[in-house]
C-alpha cells in the first residue's frame, strides 16, 4: 500500500512540476507603430519568472516584438475606457430590426482594459481582454511590479504632475545657464 502511495505522489509531482515551471501565456492586443500611425494587432503575452515578451501574431509586425525584464520596469499603468457597444451603423440596423426594443442597446458601453509599461528606454501599450486583465495585473504584482490604476480623478493629477515636472526641469536648466529671472518664471507658469 505504501508503495502505491509513493508511486502516486511521484506521478503527481512529475506531471505538475513542468506546468508550474512553464511560462504563462495570455492573448492580448498590442499597439504597434505603422509609419506615423498606431494600430492594434493580435499578440501573445509570454510571462516568465524574470521577464515578459510581447509577440505580435501577424508576420508583418514580427519586427515589433518586445521583451522587458521585470526589474527594469519604471512605470506600469492600468486604465480602462468605455466605448459604445454599437457603432452608428449598428444602431441603425438594430432600430430597423428591433424597433423600440432596441433603445437599451444605445446606452450600453463596452469596457476596454489597457496596460502601459515603460522602462528607461522603451515602452509597450497592451489592450487586455475582459477575461484576462485581472490575471495579467496579478502576474505583474507577483513579479514585484507595482501596477498603478489610472482613472479620471488621478489622470488629472498626472497631467498636473507632468506639467510641474516640465516646469521644474525647464527652471533648473535656466538656473544652470544663469539667465533666469523672476519675470521669465512668471511667464512659464
Secondary structure, DSSP 8 states (H G I E B T S, - for coil): -HHHHHHHHHHHHHHHHHHHHS-EEEEEEEEEEETTEEEEEEEEEEE-SSEEEEEESSGGGGGG-EEEEGGG--EEEEEEEEEESS-HHHHHHHHHHHGGGGHHHHT-EEEEEEEEEE-SS-EEEEEE-TTTHHHHHHHHHHTT--EEE--HHHHHHHHHHHHHHHHHHHHHHHHHHT---HHHHHHH-
